[in-house]
């Protein structure tokens, strides 16, 4: 099963008071054990770095070291999705999210995991299902998620 995490999922993980108990942490553990394949899109990391440098509220809560550790972890364990040049097909209410959809479709992701309502309201684009972190975990527990072995 191939999973692409939106930037807001990484940010919520980094600002969580107890990240080890979060749904995102469970997803990262599944990637570590090979039960799922995480996809790494450089644009997600660029967006994370941009938000940390332009939003004082996030910069105050997320240390550069913790963000750097997470980014390094992703680069070491996730499958790199080659950047797709713009322009992207317009499929979302927020054009800034179209790059995520384009990369998820091209990378043959099974799931795009996000907290963004503009994305979640789409439910599915092509074969990519769009879910929140807890929804993905529920699907995995119920056995409704595609694959699950990490072999796909």
N, C-alpha and C positions, 0 to 999 in steps of 0.2 A: 504494500500500500504506500502510495507516494503522497506526501503532505507538504504543503507550502504554508508557512506561517506569515501572517501580516505583521507589519511593524508594530501595530498597537498591541498585539499579543506579547511581543517581546518587551515592550514598555510596561505593560501591566505586570508581567513577571518580575521585571527589575524593580518596580515600586512596591511590590507586595510586601506586607509586613512578615509574612510567612511563605516565601516563594516555594519552599520544599513541599508545602501542602496544596499548592495550586494545581489546577488542571493542566496548565502549561508545563509544570514540572513533571507531571505524569507522562505527558507527551514526549518530553525530552528524554525521560528514562526509557520509554519504548523505542526511541531512536537509538539510544545507547546500546540496548540489548539486541538491536537488529529486527525488532518486530514491526517497525515501520521505517520508511525511508524519508528523511527530511530533505527538502529541496532548498537550496541556497540561491537566492537571487540578489546580486550585488545591490540593486536598487533599494531593497529593504534595509540593508545596512547603511546605505547612503542616507535614506530617510531618517533612520534612527539617529545617526550622527548629526544630521541637520536639525532635528528636533531638540536634541540635547544642547546644541550650540545656540539655538534661537529662543528656546523657552526656558526662562529662569525657573519656573515652577518645577520642571522636570530635572534641570541641572542641579537644583537644590536637593533633590531626592535620589538621584542616581549618580553614583560616583563614576568617573571615567574608568577606574579600574574594574568595577563590576560590569560596565557596558563592554569594555575591552575583552574581559574574560568570556563573556557570552558570545561575542562576535568571533573570537578565536575558537571557541568550542564549536560553533556552527561551521566555520570554515574547515575545521579538521574532520568533522563527522558527517556533514551534509553533502549532498550531490549538487555540484555547481550547475546552475542553469545559465547558459550563455545569454548575455544581454541581447534583447531584441530592440532594434532601433525604433524610435517613434517615427511616424505617428501610429497610434494604436486605434483599433476599432472602438467606437464610442458605445459602450454597453452599460455604463454605470451612471448614476445621478451625479457623481463627483468624478470628473475627468481625470483627476490625479490617481484614481484607483484603477483606471483602465490598464495600466502597465501590469498590475498584479494578475488580472484576468488573462491578459495575453500570455504572460509567462507561465501561468498555471496550465493553460490549454496546450501550449507548445511543449511543455515539459511532461505532459500527460499525467498531471497530478490527479489523484482521486479526490482529494479534499483541499480546499483553501480554507484555512482556519483564521477567523477574524472576530473582532468585537465590533466592527464597523457596521452599523445598521444599513448603510447604503449598499453594502455587499451582502449582508445576511438576508435582506429582503429579496434578493435575486434568487436565492435557494440553490440554483444550479445554472451553469453556463456550459454548453456542450456537455461533456461527461464529468465536469468538475462540480462536485457538490460543495456548497459554501455553508460552513457551520461554525459555531462558537467552540472554544476548547471543551467546555463541559458536554456539549452535544456530541463532539467527536468521541469522547470517552464513553458516553452512554451507548453510542452506536457500536463501539468496540466490545463493550460488555455484553450487549444484546446479540452480538454476532452479525449485525446488519451491515457492518462496514465491508467494503470491498476487500478481498484478499485477507491481509492480516499477518501473513507469514514473513513479509519483508522481502520475499523473493521476486516480487513484481517489478 
